[in-house]
């Protein structure tokens, strides 16, 4: 994290970079200016920063979110090029996906209480490395700027994971979404050398006992702690993800979680609301309005108060979705399960077809037509 002056300078450089991408794209100063205004207005609605945004330095770049490419980079410029088309369509480009969440395995050593892959978990591997590479090639050809590998537990398939990361181009950021299992220092170094951008660790409680219970393993908390330490040592971008239950949501628990994240050198905390899918399918797990209010106030305070300027940035997807609608269903991201089937998102699983056998652009068109879960605006 950094001082306000450095944040201002970085914001200025980022805006300048965006303008030059727009100028190259449109070849006209006025069009470049207008298209940039469209991006900034969209970002203003999306992010919960009331003043200067926070930046997280890792892997030789600055990050404002784990769901956007870091700056400066070819992947960042390609992402901006796509966003410009949302603001002002151009014959030189098109709107592409920001992120694909790609499940590469059904294997997992855990039995998490909220597992969204529960029905597919620990079966045989449905896709070979060759087939995974074929799907990934379709993803890259479509222009996706970020791939997030998940599972199951993607680190259970470490050799194939390394090959997938090696196969991506410099126009793609790559993240792993993991429980921390098998994330040794040796593996962290191998992944970094292969081109990995960052690691998102699932941590569902600030206490070891709470997290271990949720993950149904006595080792789960230690895995997260060790993986975070190893990722930080090799200079990978680092994020935490939490699925807060009704019982967990309180100001006290959220700030204890923030303290732990700060100790782990994490740049971001992603808060994902529990949904009735997978192992939660028959349970009343959705947060009510009061829970959402507590989380929203926590996010706004941490992201904007000078007291927390050196704390991790809070990403609460539900807040953004209630303001501007769902990002999934082929709009900014989609989910591919361990069988290669395309879904709107991990928590809204309605397959529209298989990525291995069908045209990727047609699948995205189907997802946009089907849609995803609808959110009401916050009062």
C-alpha positions in Angstrom: 0.0 0.0 0.0 1.2 3.6 -0.4 0.8 7.3 0.6 -2.0 9.5 -0.9 0.5 11.3 -3.1 1.8 8.1 -4.6 -1.8 6.9 -5.1 -2.6 10.2 -6.9 0.5 9.8 -9.1 -0.4 6.2 -9.9 -4.0 7.2 -10.7 -2.7 9.9 -13.0 -0.4 7.5 -14.8 -3.2 4.9 -15.1 -5.6 7.4 -16.6 -2.9 8.6 -19.0 -2.3 5.0 -20.1 -6.0 4.5 -20.7 -6.2 7.6 -22.7 -3.3 6.6 -25.0 -4.9 3.1 -25.5 -8.1 4.9 -26.5 -6.2 7.3 -28.8 -4.5 4.5 -30.5 -7.9 2.7 -30.9 -9.9 5.6 -32.3 -7.3 7.8 -33.8 -9.2 10.9 -32.6 -8.6 12.9 -29.5 -12.3 13.8 -29.0 -13.5 10.2 -29.4 -10.7 9.0 -27.1 -11.7 11.5 -24.4 -15.4 10.6 -24.6 -14.8 6.9 -24.5 -12.5 7.3 -21.5 -15.2 9.3 -19.7 -17.5 6.3 -20.2 -15.1 4.0 -18.6 -14.5 6.2 -15.6 -18.3 6.7 -15.1 -18.7 2.9 -15.2 -15.9 2.3 -12.7 -17.3 4.9 -10.4 -20.6 3.0 -10.2 -18.7 -0.3 -9.7 -16.1 0.4 -7.1 -16.7 1.6 -3.5 -13.9 4.2 -3.4 -15.2 7.7 -2.5 -11.7 9.2 -2.9 -8.4 7.8 -4.2 -8.4 4.1 -4.8 -6.1 1.7 -3.0 -3.4 0.0 -5.0 -1.6 -3.3 -4.2 1.9 -3.8 -5.4 2.9 -7.4 -6.4 4.6 -9.3 -9.1 6.0 -6.1 -10.6 2.6 -4.4 -11.1 -0.1 -2.5 -9.3 -3.5 -4.1 -8.7 -6.8 -2.4 -7.9 -8.8 -5.7 -7.8 -8.0 -9.4 -8.1 -10.6 -9.5 -10.9 -8.8 -7.0 -13.2 -5.3 -7.3 -14.8 -2.5 -5.5 -13.1 -1.0 -2.3 -14.4 1.2 -1.8 -16.4 0.8 -4.9 -18.7 -0.4 -6.1 -22.1 -3.3 -7.8 -20.3 -4.3 -4.5 -18.7 -4.2 -2.7 -22.1 -6.3 -5.5 -23.7 -8.8 -5.2 -20.9 -9.1 -1.4 -21.4 -9.5 -1.9 -25.1 -12.5 -4.2 -24.5 -14.0 -1.8 -21.9 -13.7 1.1 -24.4 -16.0 -0.9 -26.7 -18.6 -0.8 -24.0 -18.3 3.0 -23.9 -17.9 3.6 -27.7 -18.1 0.6 -30.1 -15.2 0.5 -32.6 -14.5 -1.5 -35.8 -11.0 -2.2 -34.4 -12.2 -4.1 -31.4 -15.0 -5.9 -29.6 -16.3 -6.4 -26.1 -14.7 -9.5 -24.6 -14.9 -11.3 -21.4 -12.9 -10.0 -18.5 -12.6 -13.3 -16.6 -13.2 -17.0 -17.1 -13.4 -19.1 -13.9 -12.0 -22.5 -15.1 -12.5 -25.6 -13.1 -9.7 -28.0 -14.1 -10.4 -30.9 -11.7 -13.0 -32.6 -9.7 -10.5 -33.8 -7.1 -10.3 -32.1 -3.6 -9.0 -33.2 -0.2 -11.6 -31.2 1.6 -15.4 -31.6 2.3 -16.4 -28.0 2.6 -19.8 -27.3 3.9 -20.6 -24.8 1.1 -18.9 -26.6 -1.8 -20.6 -25.6 -5.1 -19.0 -28.5 -7.0 -20.3 -31.1 -4.5 -22.2 -33.2 -7.1 -19.1 -33.5 -9.3 -16.5 -33.8 -6.6 -13.9 -36.6 -6.5 -15.2 -38.4 -9.5 -12.8 -39.4 -12.2 -11.1 -36.6 -14.1 -13.5 -35.7 -16.9 -11.0 -33.7 -19.1 -7.4 -34.7 -20.1 -4.7 -32.1 -20.2 -5.0 -32.0 -24.0 -8.8 -31.3 -23.7 -8.1 -28.6 -21.0 -5.6 -26.9 -23.4 -8.2 -27.1 -26.2 -10.7 -25.2 -24.1 -8.2 -22.7 -22.9 -7.2 -22.0 -26.5 -10.8 -21.1 -27.2 -10.8 -18.9 -24.2 -7.7 -17.1 -25.3 -8.9 -16.8 -28.9 -12.0 -15.0 -27.6 -9.7 -12.4 -26.0 -10.3 -13.1 -22.3 -7.9 -11.0 -20.2 -7.9 -13.2 -17.0 -8.2 -16.9 -16.3 -8.9 -18.1 -12.7 -8.2 -21.8 -12.2 -10.3 -23.5 -9.7 -11.7 -27.0 -9.0 -12.1 -29.0 -6.9 -8.7 -28.1 -5.7 -6.5 -27.1 -8.7 -3.3 -27.7 -6.8 -4.3 -31.4 -6.7 -3.4 -31.3 -10.4 -0.2 -29.3 -10.1 1.6 -30.7 -13.1 -1.2 -30.0 -15.5 -1.9 -26.6 -13.9 1.7 -25.6 -14.6 1.3 -26.6 -18.3 -1.9 -24.6 -18.6 -0.3 -21.5 -17.1 2.8 -21.9 -19.4 0.5 -22.1 -22.4 -1.2 -18.7 -21.8 0.1 -15.6 -23.6 1.3 -12.3 -22.0 -2.1 -10.8 -22.7 -3.6 -12.9 -20.0 -3.4 -12.8 -16.2 -3.6 -16.1 -14.4 -4.8 -16.7 -10.9 -5.3 -19.8 -8.8 -8.4 -20.2 -6.6 -7.2 -22.6 -3.8 -7.6 -23.9 -0.3 -3.9 -23.6 0.1 -3.4 -27.4 -0.3 -0.1 -28.4 -1.8 1.1 -24.8 -2.1 4.6 -25.4 -0.9 7.4 -22.9 -1.5 8.8 -25.2 -4.2 5.4 -25.3 -6.0 5.0 -21.5 -5.5 8.3 -20.9 -7.3 7.4 -23.3 -10.1 4.1 -21.6 -10.6 5.7 -18.1 -10.5 8.3 -19.1 -13.1 5.5 -20.6 -15.3 3.8 -17.1 -15.4 1.2 -17.2 -12.5 0.0 -13.8 -11.5 -1.7 -14.3 -8.2 -3.3 -16.6 -5.7 -6.8 -16.4 -4.1 -7.1 -18.4 -0.9 -10.4 -19.5 0.5 -10.5 -18.6 4.2 -14.0 -18.7 5.8 -13.2 -17.7 9.4 -10.6 -15.7 11.3 -10.2 -18.5 13.9 -8.5 -21.8 13.0 -11.3 -23.7 14.7 -14.0 -21.9 12.7 -12.3 -22.3 9.4 -11.3 -26.0 10.0 -14.9 -26.8 10.9 -16.2 -25.1 7.7 -13.7 -27.0 5.6 -14.1 -30.3 7.6 -10.3 -30.7 8.0 -7.9 -30.1 10.9 -5.3 -28.9 8.4 -7.3 -26.3 6.5 -6.2 -23.2 8.4 -2.6 -24.2 8.4 -2.7 -24.7 4.6 -4.0 -21.2 4.1 -1.3 -19.7 6.4 1.5 -21.6 4.8 0.3 -20.9 1.2 -0.1 -17.1 2.0 3.5 -17.0 3.4 4.9 -18.8 0.4 3.0 -16.7 -2.1 4.2 -13.5 -0.5 7.8 -14.8 -0.4 7.8 -15.4 -4.2 6.0 -12.1 -4.9 2.6 -13.3 -6.2 -0.4 -11.1 -5.9 -2.5 -12.4 -3.0 -6.2 -12.3 -2.2 -8.5 -14.0 0.3 -12.1 -15.2 -0.4 -14.7 -15.7 2.3 -18.2 -17.1 2.1 -19.8 -15.6 5.2 -22.6 -17.4 6.9 -25.4 -15.7 8.8 -23.7 -16.7 12.0 -20.4 -15.2 11.0 -21.7 -11.8 9.8 -21.0 -9.2 12.5 -18.8 -6.1 12.7 -16.5 -7.8 15.2 -15.9 -10.9 13.1 -15.4 -8.9 9.9 -12.7 -6.7 11.5 -11.0 -9.6 13.2 -10.8 -11.2 9.7 -9.4 -8.0 8.3 -6.6 -8.0 11.0 -5.7 -11.5 10.0 -5.7 -10.7 6.3 -3.3 -7.7 7.0 -1.0 -10.1 8.9 -0.9 -12.4 5.9 0.1 -9.5 3.5 -3.1 -9.9 1.5 -4.1 -7.2 -0.9 -7.8 -8.0 -1.2 -10.7 -9.7 0.6 -13.4 -11.0 -1.7 -16.8 -11.5 0.0 -19.0 -14.0 -1.8 -22.6 -14.5 -0.5 -23.7 -18.1 0.2 -26.1 -19.5 -2.3 -28.4 -22.5 -2.4 -26.2 -24.6 -4.8 -24.0 -27.6 -4.4 -23.9 -28.8 -0.7 -26.0 -25.8 0.3 -28.8 -26.7 -2.1 -31.5 -27.6 0.6 -30.4 -25.0 3.2 -31.7 -21.5 4.0 -28.3 -19.8 3.6 -29.0 -16.6 1.8 -28.1 -13.5 3.8 -30.9 -11.1 4.8 -31.0 -7.4 4.4 -29.4 -6.7 7.8 -26.4 -9.0 7.0 -25.9 -7.2 3.7 -26.0 -3.9 5.4 -23.3 -4.9 7.9 -21.0 -6.2 5.2 -21.7 -3.1 3.0 -20.8 -0.7 5.8 -17.7 -2.7 6.6 -16.6 -2.5 3.0 -17.2 1.2 2.7 -15.4 2.0 5.9 -12.3 -0.1 5.1 -12.1 1.1 1.5 -12.5 4.8 2.3 -11.3 5.6 5.9 -7.7 6.9 6.3 -7.5 4.6 9.3 -7.5 1.6 7.0 -5.5 3.0 4.0 -2.9 0.3 4.5 -5.5 -2.5 4.9 -6.6 -4.9 2.2 -9.3 -3.6 -0.2 -12.7 -5.2 0.3 -14.5 -6.6 -2.8 -18.1 -7.3 -2.1 -19.7 -8.6 -5.3 -23.2 -8.4 -3.9 -22.9 -4.6 -3.4 -21.8 -4.1 -7.0 -24.4 -6.4 -8.4 -27.2 -4.7 -6.6 -26.0 -1.4 -8.1 -25.3 -2.3 -11.7 -26.5 -5.8 -12.2 -24.9 -9.2 -12.5 -21.4 -9.4 -14.1 -21.8 -13.1 -14.9 -23.6 -14.9 -17.7 -21.1 -14.0 -20.3 -21.2 -10.3 -19.6 -17.8 -9.9 -17.8 -17.3 -13.4 -16.7 -18.5 -17.0 -16.8 -17.8 -20.3 -15.2 -16.6 -23.6 -16.8 -17.0 -26.7 -14.6 -14.8 -29.7 -14.4 -16.7 -31.4 -17.3 -16.1 -28.4 -19.6 -19.7 -27.2 -19.3 -20.4 -23.4 -19.4 -22.4 -21.7 -16.7 -23.4 -18.2 -15.8 -21.3 -18.3 -12.6 -20.2 -20.9 -10.0 -23.4 -20.1 -8.0 -25.9 -20.0 -10.8 -25.3 -23.3 -12.5 -27.4 -23.7 -15.6 -25.2 -25.3 -18.3 -25.8 -23.9 -21.8 -23.4 -26.4 -23.5 -19.9 -27.9 -23.5 -16.8 -25.7 -24.3 -14.9 -28.6 -25.7 -17.5 -29.5 -28.3 -19.2 -26.2 -29.1 -18.3 -22.7 -30.4 -17.3 -20.5 -27.5 -18.9 -17.4 -28.9 -22.2 -19.2 -29.3 -22.1 -20.4 -25.7 -21.6 -16.8 -24.5 -24.5 -15.7 -26.6 -26.7 -18.4 -25.0 -25.5 -17.3 -21.5 -26.4 -13.7 -22.2 -29.8 -14.8 -23.3 -30.4 -17.0 -20.3 -29.1 -14.5 -17.8 -28.1 -15.0 -14.2 -29.5 -14.3 -10.8 -31.1 -10.9 -10.6 -30.3 -8.5 -7.8 -32.6 -5.7 -6.5 -31.1 -2.3 -5.9 -30.1 -1.5 -2.3 -32.5 0.8 -0.6 
